[in-house]
Structures are given as structure tokens and as C-alpha cells.
Amino acid sequence: MKKTDKRIRLGAVALAGVLLGTGAALAAGGDQNDPLVTLSYLNQTVIPQIVGQVQDGVAVKQQELEQRFTAQIEQYKQETGQGGSGSSAGYTLVTLSRGQVMTLEVGCELLLRVGAAAVSADGSPALIDLTGGGTVNSGASLTRNHLYMSTIEGRTLTAAANTVKLLVRGGYSVA
């Protein structure tokens, strides 16, 4: 019986040793050298930090791209002679009196706002109606608030009312 008691005691001591070793190993996890990471720590601390770093990086890149884009626009304006205001690319209000003739250069755009005007040309089409998607032949009257473009040289407009107001972009001359 003494041998059996010794075996039981030896087994109990071994089991106690294993349990204590396992407990010590489990207790060792989570200190500063080997921290234990939880889902709440990830959601409340780590992920917001990563998102913040990404947003900061994106903001820096966005500002950098905006500066490059602005510089390219300014360079384009200087190369095309549009200056800083860009007003040369806008429309100019032109007022004609009855019988005055406006000669249009190629690429000139115009919009009849007030009065009436007729177009003259050696051939057809005289003008392209950008609003209606068609063409205007020589002798025809322009429609108010339609945008027209001269695509061939030698196109002229004759004012048919006492006061004709046009918005014009591009080259033209008035006689």
C-alpha cells in the first residue's frame, strides 16, 4: 500500500506542477513584452490611429496635387495669352445699329440677344447652329438665344433692327 500511496502522491505533485506551470504561462501573456490584444483595443485605439494616419497622408497628397494643378493652369494661361483673369476666353457684348455689318472670323461664336440680324455668305452653310444642331444658310435670320459658330471665312451679319445686341467670342470686325 505504501507503493500505491507514493504513486498517488507523485502523480498529485506532478499534476500540481503541470497546473502551476500552465497557470504561470497563461499569466505571463499580456505584459509589456508580450501584450494581449483584444478586439476592443483594435476597434477603439489601433484602427482609429491607422485611419487618422491615412487621412493625414491623403490630405497632404491632395494639397500637393491641387498646387500642381493650379501651377499647370497658370502655365497654360500664360502660354495661350489668357492672363490671370481669363477674360479673353469670355464673351464680349457687341451692339450694332441698323445696317451695320459684322464680319466673322473662323471659330467665332455668337449669340443673338436683342434685335434681328441676317447672315450672308458666298456658300452654304453660312453658320452652324450649335443650339439647334443644324446649319443656317445665307440670307436667313438668326434666332434669338441660339449659339452660332462661323466655320468658314467670309461670313457676315447685317443688323436688321435699330439695336442689335450680340454676345461674341472670337475674332470679328464691325463696319
Secondary structure as UniProt FT lines:
FT   HELIX           2..28
FT   TURN            29..30
FT   HELIX           39..41
FT   HELIX           42..46
FT   HELIX           47..80
FT   TURN            83..85
FT   HELIX           87..89
FT   STRAND          92..97
FT   TURN            98..99
FT   STRAND          101..104
FT   TURN            106..107
FT   STRAND          109..114
FT   STRAND          117..120
FT   STRAND          127..129
FT   TURN            130..133
FT   STRAND          134..136
FT   TURN            138..139
FT   TURN            144..145
FT   STRAND          147..149
FT   TURN            153..154
FT   STRAND          155..159
FT   STRAND          163..169
FT   STRAND          172..174
//
